[in-house]
Amino acid sequence: MPDSGLSIRSYRRSVRTSFFLVLFLVLIGGVVRSTGAGLGCPDWPKCFGLWIPPTQISEIPVKFWDHPLSSEHGKIIFNPVKTWTEYLNRLLGVVIGFAILIQAALSLFYSKRPKARFFSVLSLVLVIFQGWLGARVVSTDLRPFVISLHLLVALFIALSLLAALFYSKEKPEYRPPYVASSYLKPLVISSSVFLLIQFFLGTEVRSQVDVLFREFDFGLREQYADRLDWKLMVHRSFSILIILFLFLQFRLSGRQLKLDEIWFAGLPPVLVIFLVLSGIILIYLGFPAFVQPFHLLFGFSVICSQFWLCLYLFFRSGDHRTASD
């Protein structure tokens, strides 16, 4: 297939679609986690051994009445809302799998863009691994470490898709890295490292919250903050440092971006403000279930936006313009 502009645009459109589907799945996954719907289906890939989940307890096969993940003290546990929430989450994962498969297949026709092809195929490899990991999440009874790893792999999938989109640009442009200030490169790198540390701390706090969910059966949420350890305090205090770094980063990096590209530098600090506000709501309003998925999405998105900014600032190629041009 010729490497035409039309085919490139079709490929890039497929990558964008896959990326935004991943973001949507992160949001839905947050809903599953905050409502306790993760074990709405005790097996994988089927649900109670059925391809179409049950809507009432009488439809559940007999073998699941004493299944260790669907029964307690000899009594079956069944909530149709949680069951269908989890199953729809899985179906969305299947849709994303096919979307990433399509964009990876399209990338194979772009021989002049080997980096885009590499990251497209990498995203496919990661999504296959993610499917296996999803089965492990269920089989390990929602072990917090496995759930956190599941989220981390989703992040790598999203970053791979962004890299594929970046390297598939039709007319790459050169931007001399960190010429606006000698401090820009170390500042952006430091901000990125801080964001990853904060993301890790967030997964640790979420793991502790998951334990409290199970202990209190998703009730008494107003007591959770008092039961969390030092990781919450560090996670909360660290956000102030990140805000300062991201706004300073915006000030310096914005000077070397075109007017229509300023949003690349502005998006990380804007997203981190929403991230902090949602965190404040969680702590002081008793971890409301409807806020948790958005807190997760904001945290996920701010890393993606920071990664995109790094690509634009430091990995552009083409002609050799300078800041004074």
Order of alpha helices (4+ residues) and beta strands (2+ residues): alpha-beta-beta-alpha-alpha-alpha-alpha-alpha-alpha-alpha-alpha
